[in-house]
């Protein structure tokens, strides 16, 4: 005969399977009875927190945080109401929610900060931090106000709060924010909600990382940030300033909703990024590199005001209805350009080509109704600028490329030209 199975046995079997959320509704079962690992974990419910979305859990949570010290503090599924900030003053403390984002919610019902981090080695996992009602959207979700080295915010979310996570100057060296959604709600008129903010300038703090972040309509404000890495993220806008140093943005989507995007700083890089909005490189941008799509639609503009000393490798950049595309050339006046692209069909007409404004590959796919001329402008041309003219639209008329080469009537052909610093020269031609 088998032994009877207790409610605690079932709870232990269900731990980590996602079935725990309903255990608190079982007759005679308390969520304080939920098993936690034996290696020094604490359960917040044993310190008076209720997690029922009704009781004020501030005192119970703060007591649990204080008691946990350098251990792990477990939050069973539930909604924990707070009416003042929770202070994290001990290092090597881990706050652990109950699985999927939103299962464990810290409800901020006050205008202050949700959590204030004043020590190193603090980790937060599987927690949702929300501000309600609207007045509680003020303040900061997590304020890394003290040293905060190696702060970790993993698999968490923040919503309905003006600023998601804020780092004070030189706070949070080595921090990691990963696999999170921070969708802020701003209570400040005319201001966008901020997902992550650095209130620099930093002087020693380095190596903060943000990976796999979705922000909704939130922004990143990285004023004076030092060695800040942003990877695989979706943000509304990124704001920087001339003292930002070592900002690296890789494989990100910046959906600015029409707001201009201005890149500034020193020693920064933007690689593989897509931007929906007007893009400007500031005059104070120094020693920075851009690789990838800098704008996504022809209605947006790309304005380069930066001084020589930046490397631009831009693909498919659109500006004022034209393709801004250049060829790779070696260091012209301290700047390297590399852009690529192909024009739409230029049609049955005379055309003037401008380097830095027209695609390097020019297509003429419409049969010509008269002899047509391509004028190669020296305006904005630079040494090494190139065009390849491709004619596939046939007919009984010539397509002449400047004074360099004429494509005969009825002939599909290509012509290659390059600017040598003084004039355009023929570099090659052939039949298709």
Order of alpha helices (4+ residues) and beta strands (2+ residues): alpha-beta-beta-alpha-beta-beta-beta-beta-beta-beta-beta-beta-beta-beta-beta-beta-beta-beta-beta-beta-beta-beta-beta-beta-beta-beta-beta-beta-beta-beta-beta-beta-beta-beta-beta-beta-beta-beta-beta-beta-beta-beta-beta-beta
